[in-house]
Amino acid sequence: MSDNYLLNIYEKALKLPAGRKLFSMMFSRKAPYFATITPVITELRPNFCEVKFKKRKGVENHIQTVHVIAICNALECAMGAMAESSIPKHLRWIPKGMNVNYTAKASSNITATAEVSPEDWKPGDLPVTVKAMRDDGTVVVEGTINLWVSEKPSK
């Protein structure tokens, strides 16, 4: 068992029927806007998270592709779960900004990932690599979410 609370909850949820969906619903309650895309966290481990969501009317734009803001929501969801399950206990994080490039039309379900190197967890700026792909593996959005990492105040 991990010493990280979120990874422990995830591992316990995986033992339940529909555990990934249940965990994803619970995680979305921490930041309710995530629920607008109905994300499913399909993989969560230290320094990596994968989130999937379905292309449906509620996330489409005027040309019936997945709206980039819905994709950015999935990228931030992946980053948040990755960060919360990875950060050393003496540190805290907050997002500072997001820089993304739209590289292709998002014409199918979306898989979003967030990843960092373990040695990057130290106070200061931390760029998290994010990308979103269509079902065929084509990258539709790629970029970074910049975090500010700092020491937790002493109690």
Legacy VTK file of the C-alpha trace (Angstrom):
# vtk DataFile Version 3.0
C-alpha trace
ASCII
DATASET POLYDATA
POINTS 155 float
0.000 0.000 0.000
1.204 3.493 -0.822
1.769 6.254 1.707
-0.285 8.567 -0.530
-3.956 8.967 0.410
-5.221 9.378 -3.172
-3.371 6.337 -4.508
-4.745 4.305 -1.587
-8.310 5.367 -2.384
-7.753 4.592 -6.085
-6.374 1.109 -5.325
-9.313 0.354 -3.014
-11.799 1.597 -5.620
-10.306 -0.663 -8.303
-11.409 -3.673 -6.238
-15.071 -2.610 -6.531
-17.428 -3.122 -9.474
-17.200 0.031 -11.617
-14.413 1.173 -9.298
-12.766 3.514 -11.807
-16.072 5.288 -12.420
-16.804 5.543 -8.701
-13.326 6.917 -7.979
-13.626 9.410 -10.857
-16.996 10.643 -9.585
-15.531 11.091 -6.096
-12.481 12.904 -7.474
-14.730 15.202 -9.542
-16.491 16.309 -6.364
-13.233 17.991 -5.238
-13.414 20.254 -8.298
-17.028 20.051 -9.533
-16.278 21.531 -12.950
-14.459 18.285 -13.840
-17.844 16.536 -13.749
-18.998 18.483 -16.826
-16.971 16.113 -19.019
-17.819 12.948 -17.014
-14.162 11.890 -16.804
-12.951 8.392 -16.008
-9.493 8.165 -14.474
-8.238 5.008 -16.182
-4.669 5.015 -14.877
-3.183 6.698 -11.833
0.310 6.158 -10.544
3.004 8.437 -9.149
3.931 11.080 -11.747
1.354 9.920 -14.339
-2.400 10.047 -14.845
-4.661 9.113 -17.754
-8.240 10.396 -18.041
-10.796 9.430 -20.699
-14.086 11.018 -21.656
-16.650 10.411 -24.366
-17.443 12.657 -27.303
-21.092 13.615 -26.820
-23.339 16.561 -27.554
-22.567 18.283 -24.224
-18.835 18.617 -25.032
-19.078 19.428 -28.753
-18.540 22.747 -30.494
-20.322 24.195 -33.530
-18.508 21.828 -35.947
-19.364 18.695 -33.917
-15.835 18.083 -32.666
-14.890 18.014 -28.986
-14.556 21.581 -27.729
-11.009 22.440 -26.713
-12.157 23.794 -23.351
-13.603 20.348 -22.541
-10.231 18.886 -23.504
-8.399 21.407 -21.311
-10.731 20.413 -18.471
-9.633 16.774 -18.922
-5.980 17.837 -19.037
-6.372 19.747 -15.780
-8.206 16.790 -14.211
-5.330 14.477 -15.183
-2.768 16.968 -13.903
-4.593 17.416 -10.593
-4.869 13.688 -9.902
-1.257 13.145 -10.942
-0.004 16.001 -8.756
-2.054 15.007 -5.720
-0.889 11.390 -5.967
2.781 12.300 -6.515
3.819 15.354 -4.526
6.069 14.729 -1.521
4.273 15.233 1.811
6.270 18.359 2.756
5.256 20.228 -0.441
2.055 21.738 -1.841
1.079 22.788 -5.361
-1.177 25.214 -7.184
-1.639 25.676 -10.948
-0.243 28.907 -12.415
-1.211 28.592 -16.045
-1.736 26.418 -19.061
-0.103 26.631 -22.493
-1.605 24.368 -25.144
-1.479 23.919 -28.891
-4.361 22.520 -30.899
-2.815 20.043 -33.326
-5.770 18.188 -34.894
-9.571 18.000 -34.848
-10.948 16.142 -31.855
-13.447 13.956 -33.683
-13.749 11.031 -31.238
-13.560 10.130 -27.563
-10.575 11.739 -25.830
-7.720 10.371 -23.729
-5.821 13.000 -21.728
-2.532 12.451 -19.914
-0.355 14.386 -17.490
3.206 13.408 -16.621
6.291 14.666 -14.770
9.637 13.214 -13.741
9.926 12.201 -10.066
12.995 14.390 -9.557
11.058 17.512 -10.611
9.147 17.692 -7.305
10.931 20.569 -5.590
9.949 24.135 -4.667
9.541 26.479 -7.633
8.019 26.243 -11.092
7.074 22.783 -12.330
5.939 22.368 -15.952
3.674 19.323 -16.295
3.556 17.759 -19.760
-0.023 17.237 -20.940
-1.522 15.823 -24.112
-4.875 14.685 -25.421
-5.458 12.094 -28.120
-8.286 10.816 -30.272
-9.213 7.124 -30.315
-6.841 6.578 -33.256
-3.878 7.908 -31.224
-3.632 11.259 -33.021
-2.615 14.029 -30.626
-5.256 16.773 -30.699
-3.908 19.038 -27.930
-0.463 19.170 -26.338
1.271 21.528 -23.987
2.142 22.204 -20.365
0.338 23.120 -17.188
2.632 25.167 -14.986
2.484 24.516 -11.253
3.921 26.518 -8.386
5.337 24.101 -5.829
6.188 25.366 -2.337
6.998 24.076 1.127
3.996 23.538 3.400
3.990 26.024 6.279
5.077 24.567 9.624
2.268 23.891 12.054
LINES 1 156
155 0 1 2 3 4 5 6 7 8 9 10 11 12 13 14 15 16 17 18 19 20 21 22 23 24 25 26 27 28 29 30 31 32 33 34 35 36 37 38 39 40 41 42 43 44 45 46 47 48 49 50 51 52 53 54 55 56 57 58 59 60 61 62 63 64 65 66 67 68 69 70 71 72 73 74 75 76 77 78 79 80 81 82 83 84 85 86 87 88 89 90 91 92 93 94 95 96 97 98 99 100 101 102 103 104 105 106 107 108 109 110 111 112 113 114 115 116 117 118 119 120 121 122 123 124 125 126 127 128 129 130 131 132 133 134 135 136 137 138 139 140 141 142 143 144 145 146 147 148 149 150 151 152 153 154
